[in-house]
Amino acid sequence: MQSSYRITLFREVNHKIRYYKLALMLNLFGEYIFTKEYGSLKRAKPTRVIEEYYESYKPAYQHLQNKLQEKYKRGYKKLNPAFTK
């Protein structure tokens, strides 16, 4: 079991690149914070940031997996590691 996950997804909509970041982190109080952030690469600030708190790892991780599957169905893809260099 890891204490944190960070995943960034991208897709092109009307010739604009959209991103969706998912993060799962453990805070100092033993709660898991599931963060969703999304927006356009043309803007400096994200369109929206949503945080949800979970008391245990299993439901937080399950929610992360469900959200990933939902985003894959909508056409989002992980960033190719070759582009990060």
Secondary structure as the mmCIF struct_conf table of DSSP 4:
data_model
#
loop_
_struct_conf.conf_type_id
_struct_conf.id
_struct_conf.beg_label_comp_id
_struct_conf.beg_label_asym_id
_struct_conf.beg_label_seq_id
_struct_conf.end_label_comp_id
_struct_conf.end_label_asym_id
_struct_conf.end_label_seq_id
BEND BEND1 SER A 3 SER A 3
STRN STRN1 SER A 4 VAL A 13
TURN_TY1_P TURN_TY1_P1 ASN A 14 HIS A 15
STRN STRN2 LYS A 16 LEU A 26
TURN_TY1_P TURN_TY1_P2 LEU A 28 PHE A 29
BEND BEND2 GLY A 30 GLY A 30
STRN STRN3 TYR A 32 SER A 40
TURN_TY1_P TURN_TY1_P3 LEU A 41 LYS A 42
BEND BEND3 ARG A 43 LYS A 45
BEND BEND4 THR A 47 THR A 47
STRN STRN4 ARG A 48 TYR A 54
BEND BEND5 GLU A 55 SER A 56
HELX_RH_AL_P HELX_RH_AL_P1 TYR A 57 LYS A 73
TURN_TY1_P TURN_TY1_P4 ARG A 74 GLY A 75
STRN STRN5 LYS A 77 LYS A 78
HELX_LH_PP_P HELX_LH_PP_P1 LEU A 79 ASN A 80
HELX_RH_3T_P HELX_RH_3T_P1 PRO A 81 THR A 84
#
